[in-house]
Amino acid sequence: MPENPELHLWLQPVKGEPLTVRTADFATLDSAVVALNEAFDEGRILRFELIAPDEAENGFALVNFAHVVAVKVWPESVKGADDGQYL
């Protein structure tokens, strides 16, 4: 079974500073876009397993999309903040 791709998610909350997380919770970039769009539409909470640097432990993030105004998602292979898809 192939491993899920590492995706980067940039989250802009209604209040506060943006947050970027790395996760492999989605089978493809397209499935991530669909899930994130649904979370936006329904104001749902999504749980992401975080990918941490090699020497740190991985953790989880719970994101309430009722309090997020923008998300950008891009695969790990894409370098640069101007690449990716905004939702």
SVG drawing of the C-alpha trace seen along z (x, -y; Angstrom):
<svg xmlns="http://www.w3.org/2000/svg" viewBox="-22 -38 39 40">
<polyline fill="none" stroke="black" stroke-width="0.4" points="0.0,0.0 1.5,-3.4 2.3,-5.9 0.2,-9.1 2.0,-12.2 3.3,-14.8 1.1,-17.9 1.7,-21.3 -1.4,-23.2 -1.3,-26.9 -4.2,-28.0 -5.2,-31.6 -7.5,-31.9 -10.1,-34.6 -7.9,-36.0 -4.3,-35.4 -1.3,-34.4 -1.2,-31.9 -0.1,-28.3 1.6,-25.9 1.4,-22.1 2.7,-19.1 0.5,-16.0 0.1,-12.8 -3.5,-12.3 -4.8,-12.5 -4.4,-10.0 -3.9,-12.7 -3.8,-16.5 -7.2,-16.3 -8.7,-14.4 -7.3,-17.0 -8.9,-19.8 -12.2,-18.0 -12.0,-17.4 -10.9,-20.9 -13.6,-22.4 -16.2,-20.3 -14.8,-21.4 -15.1,-25.0 -18.7,-24.6 -19.9,-22.8 -17.7,-24.6 -16.4,-21.2 -13.4,-20.3 -10.6,-18.2 -7.9,-16.4 -4.5,-16.3 -1.6,-14.0 1.4,-16.3 4.8,-15.4 7.5,-16.9 11.2,-17.3 13.3,-14.1 14.2,-14.6 10.8,-15.8 7.8,-13.7 4.8,-13.9 1.5,-15.2 -2.0,-16.1 -3.8,-19.3 -7.5,-19.9 -8.7,-22.7 -12.1,-24.2 -12.9,-25.5 -15.6,-27.7 -12.7,-29.9 -10.5,-29.7 -10.8,-32.2 -8.3,-30.7 -6.3,-27.6 -3.5,-26.9 -2.5,-23.3 0.5,-22.1 2.6,-18.9 6.0,-18.6 7.7,-18.4 6.6,-22.0 9.0,-24.6 8.0,-28.2 5.1,-30.0 3.6,-31.1 2.8,-27.6 -0.2,-25.6 -3.9,-25.9 -5.8,-28.4 -9.3,-27.4"/>
</svg>
